[in-house]
Amino acid sequence: MNVPSRYCPSLLSYSRRPTREVLVGRVGIGGNNPIRVQSMITSDTRDTPACVKQVLDLDAAGCEIVRITAQTKVYAANLENIVREVRAAGCGVPIVADIHFKPDAAMEAAKWVEKVRVNPGNYADKKKFEVREYTDAEYEEELERIREEFIPLVHLCKDLGRAMRIGTNHGSLSDRIMNRFGDTPHGMVESALEFARLAREENYHNFVFSMKASNPKVMIEAYRLLVARLDLEGADWNYPIHLGVTEAGDGEDGRIKSAIGIGSLLSDGIGDTIRVSLTEDAVYEIPVAQALAEPFNCGCGVPPQAVAVASRRRSLEEDAAAIQINWDEVEKTEASYLPHWAVKDGTYAVTFRLADSLPEEILEEHRDRREVFVRQLGHLSREAGSRSVLKQLVEVRAQLSALQESLLEPALQKGHGECLLREPDIAGVVDSALRHFDGDRYDLLAWCVMPNHVHVVVHPRGGLALEDILHSWKSFTAHEINKRLSRTGPLWQKESYDHLIRDGDDFRNQIRYALRNPETAGLSGWTWVGSAYDGEDVAAGRHDHGLRRDAAATDEYVPSYDPFSYERRKTDVLTVEGHELGGDRTVRVFTTQENWNALAHKINKLGDFKPEIVIEKSGVLEIDPRDEAAVAELNHSPVAKLVTVKDGLDLEPIHAFRQLAFVIDARHPILLKDTLTPPQGDTDFLQALLPGARVIGSLLCDGIGDAILVRGETAPGQSLRLAYNILQAAGTRIFKTDYVACPSCGRTLFNLQSTTQKIRAATGHLKGVRIAVMGCIVNGPGEMADADFGYVGGAPGKINLYVGKTPVKFNIPEAEAVERLIDLIQEHGKWIDAPAGEPVEV
């Protein structure tokens, strides 16, 4: 298989994968749209009132797309009633039909819903999931059989304007795929591509892909491989991606596992819509999904410019060549404090400033010098008998631009005033406002939100006046920022500076000027800057403002791992405070001296949540991975050293630790940290849990990391529990019973939530044992590939028990099933009696 070496432009900087837009009803996925949040109801699809209530509840919670199972044509037919009642209630949320096995159910469902999900592993296939040998001729016969069953659905969706998700599951690959590719990420990708090719043959493109698995490592590898293969197939295979970890479970474990799988891929720019699958009421999935998507939708925590530019790729040279002003059509207006020049289809460079951004003496000098040019402009305007003089007028206007750059800009760069935009959440308000109507009311070509002013290069659309765009930006941001800061009074100076871009050279200069502004001001690593162009197109040299799609860092550094196949980074083994780490040794849990002291009175009773190493006593070396001298000194060390990234750096932690792993010798073990800017005081646990799991879990799944330190959660006990649970969810250090539990749907044959809790209560002391709790077997026994034992709904009130992927006991009455599960665990020698006494809470 020919697979590219990369699945994203850079492993060391964020850039959202550009995709086409797929419309699900009125909701767009991919393209310029934010990352969409989905969920699935759990009611019986034949129960219209219950289904409608759950859909409305999800919509009220902020869910943007709702999925409903349709296991047969009879169930699918009732979607008509559900959709009708949902719309009658004033709810426009798109509905998706979830289809397995039954093409006739898909054909019926497509009549009523906005989107149909099909699983290539079991569409038009039987439920036995048998692996058999296929000759080439038999394989082609299978594909032809699938074509006959699938193409009618493609035609119907195309005719009715329906969307589709081609959703592969790790556990339900078809016999033919298992024969050729095995139960692997490669097989998952090939399964999806089979169906995609059939759709494309019919010129149907309104579909998205998914590659779900219950194991985050498998899930991450499958999505990476999918994106790499799509890029290999060609530029027009730019379909959006739906992300999800199946059977994530409940509570902290389910949230952490989802954050590792979904968050890791979002951090690499992959993913346009997500579903967090929790064994809880569906409404509880929504805030978790929103929290995972939010940093990539609002620009907080990752370079915000990537969100705006990700879904479109422009050529700076083509845009520059297109700027050809017809001077006879230039209009002069007297808005604001300067005459302004506008032309149909014009492009402008704009600067607007905070009210306190310039000292009074600079403003006075500017007013005096400006008056000379204003008089010249007035004289030329009065003397002009025709529009032939307008070019002269614009040249004088250019002299005003030079005055702006020579007098005002140096003063602005000194950071006068409160510099409110230095705060990330405040800068984010302005950044989000600039990007909000990008591609709609205007094209945002370059921008920079500085601590006390803003630069923008913008091309209005649809005849919209630049003055109206500026007013919208300034009025919205002033209201929002004043509200956040509990302040009153003007936020922005009434005056704004705008410059009509005259030609291609002027355009290039304005783009570069905006992008270089942070560097000119000495703001290293400033992230509130962006462009619609590739960095190499801008031809401004390497300024590390995060705009390069193909970041130089990835070209310069060789990854220390294969992103398509997990392998732990090979290091030397060190002994730190009596604990071995590195090599193939256990990944250790660090804590701070302060937290150690807080737990000292009960450390001996903490059991598996015990802190192991105090960072202040560890001798860990902290370095900036961009510091070539420090890296060289480390690599010349005769002995291996424990290394981590220095606090306070202007780097996203995932990228920082990847770069560290790329530049230091493999023999040096690495201590991972969830944040490079530890918070002070109390923290919200969910806000600490999700980023911590995303950062540390992602790196662990890359094979990077020999020890971890969680500081985003400041409570001593909770930070330790979070650290250990991240290790467990990433499959790195199994210290307790692991559960693979599906989130329930209308197919579920028992109460998943109560049953899961019963099984937890009976088996929660079985350290290292993995148990799958599945409402049915629709996704195939391979969904439990990592589980030692499975508890699966076989029929109403009846349970089947599995050992691995093999069913061994059938039709057990539900009332007896937990006891029979215990018997099965005992039969296989993995049962121990629960220890006496109460565990100490951390």
Secondary structure as UniProt FT lines:
FT   STRAND          21..24
FT   TURN            25..26
FT   STRAND          27..30
FT   TURN            31..32
FT   STRAND          36..40
FT   TURN            45..46
FT   HELIX           48..61
FT   STRAND          65..69
FT   HELIX           73..77
FT   HELIX           79..88
FT   TURN            89..90
FT   STRAND          95..99
FT   HELIX           103..109
FT   TURN            110..112
FT   STRAND          115..118
FT   TURN            120..124
FT   HELIX           136..160
FT   STRAND          163..169
FT   TURN            170..171
FT   HELIX           175..181
FT   HELIX           185..201
FT   TURN            202..203
FT   STRAND          207..213
FT   HELIX           216..233
FT   TURN            235..236
FT   STRAND          241..243
FT   TURN            246..247
FT   HELIX           251..258
FT   HELIX           259..263
FT   HELIX           264..267
FT   TURN            268..269
FT   STRAND          273..275
FT   HELIX           282..284
FT   HELIX           285..298
FT   HELIX           305..309
FT   TURN            310..311
FT   HELIX           316..321
FT   HELIX           327..329
FT   STRAND          331..333
FT   TURN            336..337
FT   STRAND          340..342
FT   TURN            344..345
FT   STRAND          348..354
FT   TURN            355..356
FT   HELIX           360..383
FT   HELIX           387..389
FT   HELIX           390..403
FT   HELIX           404..408
FT   HELIX           409..413
FT   TURN            414..415
FT   HELIX           420..422
FT   HELIX           424..436
FT   TURN            439..441
FT   STRAND          442..449
FT   STRAND          453..460
FT   TURN            462..463
FT   HELIX           466..485
FT   STRAND          492..500
FT   HELIX           504..520
FT   TURN            521..522
FT   TURN            524..525
FT   STRAND          529..531
FT   HELIX           535..538
FT   HELIX           552..556
FT   TURN            563..564
FT   STRAND          574..576
FT   TURN            577..578
FT   STRAND          579..581
FT   TURN            583..584
FT   STRAND          588..591
FT   HELIX           593..599
FT   HELIX           600..605
FT   HELIX           607..609
FT   STRAND          613..614
FT   HELIX           615..617
FT   TURN            618..619
FT   STRAND          621..623
FT   TURN            625..626
FT   HELIX           628..635
FT   STRAND          643..645
FT   TURN            647..648
FT   HELIX           653..663
FT   TURN            666..667
FT   STRAND          670..673
FT   HELIX           685..701
FT   TURN            702..703
FT   STRAND          707..709
FT   HELIX           716..729
FT   TURN            730..731
FT   STRAND          738..741
FT   TURN            746..747
FT   HELIX           752..763
FT   TURN            764..765
FT   TURN            767..768
FT   STRAND          770..774
FT   TURN            778..779
FT   HELIX           781..784
FT   TURN            785..786
FT   STRAND          789..795
FT   TURN            796..797
FT   STRAND          798..803
FT   TURN            804..805
FT   STRAND          806..813
FT   HELIX           814..827
FT   TURN            828..829
//
